[in-house]
């Protein structure tokens, strides 16, 4: 009896963090609620470590994927397929740049902040970022 109770208590403690994780939904759209074309909605999302984000291709011809060099060290990137929903659990704290590859040059980008980052890492924009995408990233990062 004691072993069973101790095992149940240990299991509930180990799963306790997972019980509080949230799931967030991001839509991939041709036109957002503000009239902007080729957007993720919301464009900026702050989540806790362990939270899951589901990227939903509400309109066709979109995907969601991370950008190498624009996510925290030690984080694993992801690449969703065109017209496919992708579900990602963010475990490493930091900023993640998410793009729709076919519409990246048109500015179809979003930022996921995992934890409380506070400021943009100096290396976040080291690679080539199209002008419209950079404008939208800058607007999103003002949420930090």
BAGU-180376 format. One record per residue: x, y, z of N, C-alpha, C in turn; residue in three letters. Coordinates in steps of 0.001 Angstrom, whole numbers, plus 500000, padded with zeros to 6 digits. Example, Ala and Ser with C-alpha at 12.3 -4.5 7.8 and 13.67 -1.06 7.14 Angstrom:
% BAGU-180376
+--------+--------+--------+--------+--------+--------+--------+--------+--------+------+
!   n.c1 !   n.c2 !   n.c3 !  ca.c1 !  ca.c2 !  ca.c3 !   c.c1 !   c.c2 !   c.c3 ! resn !
+--------+--------+--------+--------+--------+--------+--------+--------+--------+------+
! 513190 ! 494310 ! 507800 ! 512300 ! 495500 ! 507800 ! 513200 ! 496700 ! 507800 !  ala !
! 512850 ! 497750 ! 507080 ! 513670 ! 498940 ! 507140 ! 512900 ! 500030 ! 507870 !  ser !
+--------+--------+--------+--------+--------+--------+--------+--------+--------+------+
***
This chain:
% BAGU-180376
+--------+--------+--------+--------+--------+--------+--------+--------+--------+------+
!   n.c1 !   n.c2 !   n.c3 !  ca.c1 !  ca.c2 !  ca.c3 !   c.c1 !   c.c2 !   c.c3 ! resn !
+--------+--------+--------+--------+--------+--------+--------+--------+--------+------+
! 500829 ! 498802 ! 500000 ! 500000 ! 500000 ! 500000 ! 500867 ! 501253 ! 500000 !  unk !
! 501895 ! 501264 ! 500869 ! 502769 ! 502435 ! 500955 ! 503517 ! 502648 ! 499643 !  unk !
! 504006 ! 501549 ! 499015 ! 504734 ! 501669 ! 497751 ! 503830 ! 502229 ! 496662 !  unk !
! 502593 ! 501789 ! 496629 ! 501655 ! 502271 ! 495629 ! 501386 ! 503762 ! 495820 !  unk !
! 501187 ! 504196 ! 497048 ! 500954 ! 505602 ! 497346 ! 502177 ! 506435 ! 497000 !  unk !
! 503367 ! 505950 ! 497355 ! 504600 ! 506670 ! 497049 ! 504810 ! 506770 ! 495542 !  unk !
! 504519 ! 505709 ! 494813 ! 504661 ! 505722 ! 493355 ! 503689 ! 506707 ! 492725 !  unk !
! 502462 ! 506723 ! 493197 ! 501459 ! 507649 ! 492675 ! 501862 ! 509088 ! 492947 !  unk !
! 502391 ! 509357 ! 494135 ! 502835 ! 510704 ! 494480 ! 504007 ! 511121 ! 493596 !  unk !
! 504971 ! 510236 ! 493394 ! 506126 ! 510533 ! 492545 ! 505690 ! 510809 ! 491115 !  unk !
! 504748 ! 510027 ! 490603 ! 504251 ! 510208 ! 489255 ! 503533 ! 511550 ! 489121 !  unk !
! 502723 ! 511906 ! 490099 ! 501994 ! 513174 ! 490019 ! 502944 ! 514351 ! 490082 !  unk !
! 504034 ! 514242 ! 490846 ! 505020 ! 515321 ! 490919 ! 505756 ! 515434 ! 489595 !  unk !
! 506151 ! 514297 ! 488999 ! 506898 ! 514343 ! 487745 ! 506031 ! 514837 ! 486591 !  unk !
! 504747 ! 514572 ! 486608 ! 503843 ! 515034 ! 485561 ! 503243 ! 516393 ! 485865 !  unk !
! 503497 ! 516910 ! 487035 ! 502885 ! 518165 ! 487452 ! 503154 ! 519308 ! 486509 !  unk !
! 504409 ! 519425 ! 486020 ! 504735 ! 520501 ! 485091 ! 503969 ! 520371 ! 483795 !  unk !
! 503825 ! 519158 ! 483312 ! 503116 ! 518924 ! 482060 ! 501637 ! 519258 ! 482194 !  unk !
! 501097 ! 519104 ! 483387 ! 499675 ! 519361 ! 483589 ! 499342 ! 520837 ! 483409 !  unk !
! 500326 ! 521707 ! 483587 ! 500074 ! 523139 ! 483488 ! 500451 ! 523715 ! 482130 !  unk !
! 500996 ! 522906 ! 481238 ! 501356 ! 523384 ! 479904 ! 500092 ! 523759 ! 479141 !  unk !
! 500224 ! 524790 ! 478326 ! 499087 ! 525260 ! 477540 ! 499295 ! 524946 ! 476062 !  unk !
! 498208 ! 524956 ! 475328 ! 498255 ! 524802 ! 473880 ! 497729 ! 526088 ! 473257 !  unk !
! 498474 ! 526612 ! 472297 ! 498132 ! 527862 ! 471614 ! 497940 ! 527559 ! 470136 !  unk !
! 497040 ! 528294 ! 469501 ! 496788 ! 528100 ! 468079 ! 497198 ! 529341 ! 467302 !  unk !
! 497917 ! 529134 ! 466209 ! 498325 ! 530210 ! 465318 ! 497784 ! 529881 ! 463929 !  unk !
! 497088 ! 530833 ! 463336 ! 496523 ! 530631 ! 462000 ! 497487 ! 531166 ! 460945 !  unk !
! 497575 ! 530466 ! 459832 ! 498344 ! 530913 ! 458679 ! 497330 ! 531409 ! 457654 !  unk !
! 497389 ! 532710 ! 457368 ! 496334 ! 533353 ! 456600 ! 496848 ! 534122 ! 455386 !  unk !
! 496009 ! 534196 ! 454353 ! 496300 ! 535065 ! 453207 ! 496049 ! 536524 ! 453568 !  unk !
! 495071 ! 536740 ! 454463 ! 494733 ! 538098 ! 454876 ! 494323 ! 538068 ! 456342 !  unk !
! 495003 ! 538886 ! 457153 ! 494731 ! 538923 ! 458583 ! 493543 ! 539783 ! 458925 !  unk !
! 493159 ! 539781 ! 460179 ! 492017 ! 540566 ! 460641 ! 492264 ! 542072 ! 460522 !  unk !
! 493543 ! 542468 ! 460421 ! 493873 ! 543887 ! 460260 ! 494016 ! 544281 ! 458794 !  unk !
! 493765 ! 543346 ! 457875 ! 493851 ! 543623 ! 456448 ! 495215 ! 543348 ! 455840 !  unk !
! 496216 ! 543070 ! 456670 ! 497555 ! 542754 ! 456147 ! 497508 ! 541425 ! 455414 !  unk !
! 498305 ! 541335 ! 454339 ! 498350 ! 540104 ! 453548 ! 499485 ! 539205 ! 454013 !  unk !
! 499275 ! 537888 ! 453879 ! 500262 ! 536862 ! 454203 ! 500785 ! 537030 ! 455632 !  unk !
! 499981 ! 536520 ! 456586 ! 500306 ! 536708 ! 458003 ! 500078 ! 535431 ! 458811 !  unk !
! 500777 ! 535403 ! 459926 ! 500456 ! 534480 ! 461006 ! 499605 ! 535280 ! 461975 !  unk !
! 498593 ! 534658 ! 462541 ! 497753 ! 535366 ! 463505 ! 497544 ! 534486 ! 464724 !  unk !
! 498085 ! 534911 ! 465881 ! 498798 ! 536156 ! 466147 ! 500216 ! 536123 ! 465569 !  unk !
! 500786 ! 537327 ! 465367 ! 502133 ! 537455 ! 464816 ! 503200 ! 537366 ! 465903 !  unk !
! 502818 ! 537609 ! 467144 ! 503738 ! 537506 ! 468284 ! 503036 ! 536687 ! 469356 !  unk !
! 503775 ! 535756 ! 469925 ! 503185 ! 534892 ! 470933 ! 504208 ! 534660 ! 472035 !  unk !
! 503804 ! 534905 ! 473274 ! 504659 ! 534579 ! 474412 ! 504084 ! 533336 ! 475072 !  unk !
! 504949 ! 532320 ! 475238 ! 504528 ! 531058 ! 475827 ! 505498 ! 530679 ! 476931 !  unk !
! 505079 ! 529762 ! 477752 ! 505936 ! 529229 ! 478813 ! 506670 ! 528002 ! 478281 !  unk !
! 507855 ! 527728 ! 478821 ! 508535 ! 526501 ! 478419 ! 507615 ! 525298 ! 478655 !  unk !
! 507555 ! 524420 ! 477666 ! 506677 ! 523251 ! 477746 ! 505342 ! 523452 ! 477064 !  unk !
! 505012 ! 524696 ! 476702 ! 503764 ! 524956 ! 475988 ! 503869 ! 524456 ! 474550 !  unk !
! 502713 ! 524164 ! 473965 ! 502633 ! 523676 ! 472596 ! 501930 ! 524718 ! 471737 !  unk !
! 502433 ! 524890 ! 470523 ! 501806 ! 525781 ! 469546 ! 501412 ! 524933 ! 468345 !  unk !
! 500163 ! 525100 ! 467938 ! 499657 ! 524415 ! 466754 ! 499514 ! 525458 ! 465647 !  unk !
! 500238 ! 525251 ! 464553 ! 500179 ! 526142 ! 463403 ! 499170 ! 525551 ! 462427 !  unk !
! 498090 ! 526308 ! 462169 ! 496966 ! 525808 ! 461380 ! 496940 ! 526504 ! 460016 !  unk !
! 497050 ! 525746 ! 458923 ! 496988 ! 526339 ! 457586 ! 495543 ! 526679 ! 457217 !  unk !
! 495050 ! 527759 ! 457808 ! 493667 ! 528171 ! 457589 ! 493410 ! 528434 ! 456103 !  unk !
! 494371 ! 529095 ! 455443 ! 494322 ! 529275 ! 453994 ! 495393 ! 528376 ! 453383 !  unk !
! 495242 ! 528025 ! 452116 ! 496165 ! 527096 ! 451456 ! 497499 ! 527749 ! 451100 !  unk !
! 498483 ! 526878 ! 450831 ! 499814 ! 527249 ! 450336 ! 500736 ! 527830 ! 451403 !  unk !
! 500517 ! 527475 ! 452668 ! 501364 ! 527985 ! 453754 ! 502015 ! 526838 ! 454514 !  unk !
! 503132 ! 527166 ! 455146 ! 503763 ! 526256 ! 456083 ! 504330 ! 527087 ! 457229 !  unk !
! 504820 ! 526429 ! 458246 ! 505479 ! 527098 ! 459367 ! 506793 ! 526375 ! 459607 !  unk !
! 507872 ! 527155 ! 459737 ! 509183 ! 526579 ! 460014 ! 510065 ! 527618 ! 460695 !  unk !
! 511057 ! 527119 ! 461432 ! 512012 ! 528005 ! 462087 ! 513120 ! 528381 ! 461111 !  unk !
! 513862 ! 529421 ! 461500 ! 514978 ! 529909 ! 460698 ! 516270 ! 529596 ! 461445 !  unk !
! 517189 ! 528897 ! 460785 ! 518479 ! 528618 ! 461415 ! 519131 ! 529933 ! 461842 !  unk !
! 519662 ! 529959 ! 463046 ! 520319 ! 531156 ! 463567 ! 519377 ! 532137 ! 464227 !  unk !
! 518076 ! 531897 ! 464100 ! 517096 ! 532809 ! 464689 ! 516235 ! 532062 ! 465705 !  unk !
! 516935 ! 531280 ! 466535 ! 516301 ! 530568 ! 467640 ! 517384 ! 530315 ! 468688 !  unk !
! 516997 ! 529970 ! 469901 ! 517981 ! 529810 ! 470969 ! 518961 ! 528663 ! 470719 !  unk !
! 520169 ! 528824 ! 471238 ! 521157 ! 527750 ! 471168 ! 520600 ! 526527 ! 471894 !  unk !
! 520784 ! 525386 ! 471305 ! 520303 ! 524146 ! 471905 ! 518877 ! 523780 ! 471544 !  unk !
! 518175 ! 524687 ! 470872 ! 516790 ! 524409 ! 470474 ! 516782 ! 523605 ! 469178 !  unk !
! 515767 ! 522797 ! 469013 ! 515590 ! 522022 ! 467788 ! 514581 ! 522742 ! 466906 !  unk !
! 514961 ! 522982 ! 465661 ! 514060 ! 523643 ! 464731 ! 512997 ! 522688 ! 464209 !  unk !
! 512074 ! 523225 ! 463458 ! 511024 ! 522411 ! 462842 ! 510720 ! 522953 ! 461458 !  unk !
! 510166 ! 522093 ! 460608 ! 509781 ! 522480 ! 459255 ! 508500 ! 521753 ! 458882 !  unk !
! 507403 ! 522497 ! 458882 ! 506130 ! 521912 ! 458497 ! 505995 ! 521869 ! 456990 !  unk !
! 505162 ! 520963 ! 456509 ! 504916 ! 520837 ! 455074 ! 503813 ! 521804 ! 454654 !  unk !
! 503819 ! 522144 ! 453383 ! 502796 ! 523032 ! 452828 ! 501419 ! 522411 ! 453052 !  unk !
! 500476 ! 523239 ! 453502 ! 499080 ! 522851 ! 453747 ! 498914 ! 521841 ! 454874 !  unk !
! 499920 ! 521670 ! 455711 ! 499836 ! 520707 ! 456795 ! 499916 ! 521419 ! 458144 !  unk !
! 499072 ! 521031 ! 459054 ! 499123 ! 521528 ! 460429 ! 500398 ! 520988 ! 461073 !  unk !
! 501047 ! 521794 ! 461879 ! 502235 ! 521347 ! 462585 ! 502095 ! 521723 ! 464056 !  unk !
! 502450 ! 520799 ! 464912 ! 502330 ! 520991 ! 466363 ! 503744 ! 520945 ! 466950 !  unk !
! 504093 ! 521999 ! 467695 ! 505448 ! 522124 ! 468227 ! 505382 ! 522428 ! 469716 !  unk !
! 506167 ! 521705 ! 470506 ! 506313 ! 522003 ! 471927 ! 507637 ! 522733 ! 472106 !  unk !
! 507574 ! 523921 ! 472687 ! 508759 ! 524759 ! 472898 ! 509293 ! 524533 ! 474308 !  unk !
! 510479 ! 523933 ! 474394 ! 511076 ! 523618 ! 475687 ! 512238 ! 524521 ! 476067 !  unk !
! 512930 ! 525096 ! 475093 ! 514109 ! 525919 ! 475355 ! 513701 ! 527387 ! 475350 !  unk !
! 514027 ! 528104 ! 476421 ! 513680 ! 529526 ! 476513 ! 514446 ! 530342 ! 475482 !  unk !
! 513786 ! 531372 ! 474965 ! 514415 ! 532273 ! 474007 ! 513446 ! 532704 ! 472931 !  unk !
! 513988 ! 533364 ! 471899 ! 513184 ! 533849 ! 470781 ! 513311 ! 532906 ! 469597 !  unk !
! 512180 ! 532659 ! 468936 ! 512132 ! 531808 ! 467761 ! 511518 ! 532607 ! 466618 !  unk !
! 512225 ! 532690 ! 465495 ! 511664 ! 533265 ! 464283 ! 510972 ! 532139 ! 463530 !  unk !
! 509711 ! 532355 ! 463181 ! 508928 ! 531370 ! 462432 ! 508515 ! 532035 ! 461130 !  unk !
! 508680 ! 531306 ! 460032 ! 508327 ! 531851 ! 458722 ! 507442 ! 530881 ! 457958 !  unk !
! 506763 ! 531417 ! 456971 ! 506134 ! 530623 ! 455923 ! 507103 ! 530734 ! 454752 !  unk !
! 507770 ! 529660 ! 454434 ! 508840 ! 529714 ! 453427 ! 508389 ! 530284 ! 452086 !  unk !
! 507225 ! 529868 ! 451532 ! 506815 ! 530434 ! 450241 ! 506538 ! 531945 ! 450293 !  unk !
! 506219 ! 532481 ! 451467 ! 505824 ! 533890 ! 451565 ! 506744 ! 534704 ! 452479 !  unk !
! 507931 ! 534198 ! 452718 ! 508903 ! 534866 ! 453590 ! 509253 ! 536260 ! 453063 !  unk !
! 509536 ! 536373 ! 451768 ! 509892 ! 537670 ! 451189 ! 508739 ! 538673 ! 451270 !  unk !
! 507509 ! 538146 ! 451370 ! 506338 ! 539021 ! 451502 ! 506094 ! 539410 ! 452961 !  unk !
! 506949 ! 538913 ! 453860 ! 506840 ! 539284 ! 455270 ! 506004 ! 538348 ! 456109 !  unk !
! 505757 ! 537132 ! 455646 ! 504954 ! 536198 ! 456441 ! 505857 ! 535555 ! 457493 !  unk !
! 505939 ! 536253 ! 458637 ! 506806 ! 535847 ! 459738 ! 506082 ! 536029 ! 461054 !  unk !
! 506575 ! 535343 ! 462072 ! 506068 ! 535569 ! 463422 ! 507191 ! 535307 ! 464400 !  unk !
! 507008 ! 535774 ! 465623 ! 507987 ! 535579 ! 466681 ! 507318 ! 534863 ! 467840 !  unk !
! 507987 ! 533828 ! 468339 ! 507544 ! 533132 ! 469538 ! 508576 ! 533405 ! 470625 !  unk !
! 508124 ! 533986 ! 471725 ! 508985 ! 534216 ! 472885 ! 508663 ! 533130 ! 473902 !  unk !
! 509658 ! 532334 ! 474223 ! 509481 ! 531278 ! 475214 ! 510130 ! 531740 ! 476502 !  unk !
! 509328 ! 531859 ! 477557 ! 509811 ! 532427 ! 478812 ! 509790 ! 533944 ! 478733 !  unk !
! 510615 ! 534575 ! 479544 ! 510690 ! 536039 ! 479583 ! 512065 ! 536450 ! 479091 !  unk !
! 512182 ! 536681 ! 477790 ! 513469 ! 536958 ! 477157 ! 513951 ! 538363 ! 477486 !  unk !
! 513078 ! 539345 ! 477375 ! 513434 ! 540717 ! 477743 ! 514066 ! 541531 ! 476645 !  unk !
! 514993 ! 540957 ! 475866 ! 515618 ! 541717 ! 474786 ! 516020 ! 540784 ! 473651 !  unk !
! 516217 ! 541388 ! 472486 ! 516573 ! 540626 ! 471296 ! 518068 ! 540293 ! 471347 !  unk !
! 518431 ! 539037 ! 471170 ! 519852 ! 538692 ! 471137 ! 520563 ! 539428 ! 469996 !  unk !
! 521800 ! 539817 ! 470218 ! 522567 ! 540571 ! 469225 ! 522709 ! 539817 ! 467908 !  unk !
! 522694 ! 538507 ! 467952 ! 522893 ! 537690 ! 466753 ! 521591 ! 537360 ! 466014 !  unk !
! 520466 ! 537847 ! 466493 ! 519165 ! 537436 ! 465944 ! 519025 ! 537749 ! 464452 !  unk !
! 519559 ! 538885 ! 463997 ! 519402 ! 539285 ! 462594 ! 520696 ! 539152 ! 461795 !  unk !
! 521576 ! 538216 ! 462157 ! 522852 ! 538084 ! 461457 ! 522706 ! 537594 ! 460017 !  unk !
! 521760 ! 536737 ! 459746 ! 521574 ! 536219 ! 458386 ! 520783 ! 537191 ! 457520 !  unk !
! 520577 ! 536812 ! 456280 ! 519804 ! 537631 ! 455355 ! 518326 ! 537531 ! 455709 !  unk !
! 517700 ! 538671 ! 455889 ! 516270 ! 538733 ! 456181 ! 515643 ! 539701 ! 455177 !  unk !
! 514670 ! 539242 ! 454379 ! 514029 ! 540150 ! 453415 ! 513454 ! 541395 ! 454096 !  unk !
! 513430 ! 542492 ! 453369 ! 513032 ! 543795 ! 453917 ! 511662 ! 543757 ! 454614 !  unk !
! 510659 ! 543223 ! 453945 ! 509304 ! 543188 ! 454530 ! 509279 ! 542297 ! 455775 !  unk !
! 510005 ! 541191 ! 455733 ! 510079 ! 540305 ! 456898 ! 510750 ! 541022 ! 458061 !  unk !
! 511830 ! 541752 ! 457787 ! 512551 ! 542495 ! 458837 ! 511641 ! 543542 ! 459468 !  unk !
! 510861 ! 544246 ! 458663 ! 509918 ! 545248 ! 459185 ! 508926 ! 544603 ! 460144 !  unk !
! 508388 ! 543462 ! 459752 ! 507401 ! 542793 ! 460614 ! 508052 ! 542212 ! 461865 !  unk !
! 509251 ! 541627 ! 461731 ! 509957 ! 541148 ! 462928 ! 510198 ! 542304 ! 463900 !  unk !
! 510643 ! 543447 ! 463382 ! 510889 ! 544608 ! 464249 ! 509630 ! 545020 ! 465000 !  unk !
! 508502 ! 545028 ! 464311 ! 507229 ! 545382 ! 464965 ! 506865 ! 544357 ! 466035 !  unk !
! 507061 ! 543082 ! 465737 ! 506740 ! 542020 ! 466706 ! 507651 ! 542108 ! 467921 !  unk !
! 508924 ! 542374 ! 467706 ! 509887 ! 542407 ! 468800 ! 509699 ! 543598 ! 469716 !  unk !
! 508901 ! 544563 ! 469303 ! 508588 ! 545681 ! 470206 ! 507709 ! 545220 ! 471365 !  unk !
! 507187 ! 543989 ! 471279 ! 506382 ! 543419 ! 472363 ! 507216 ! 542921 ! 473541 !  unk !
! 508529 ! 542843 ! 473369 ! 509399 ! 542348 ! 474453 ! 509443 ! 543338 ! 475602 !  unk !
+--------+--------+--------+--------+--------+--------+--------+--------+--------+------+
***
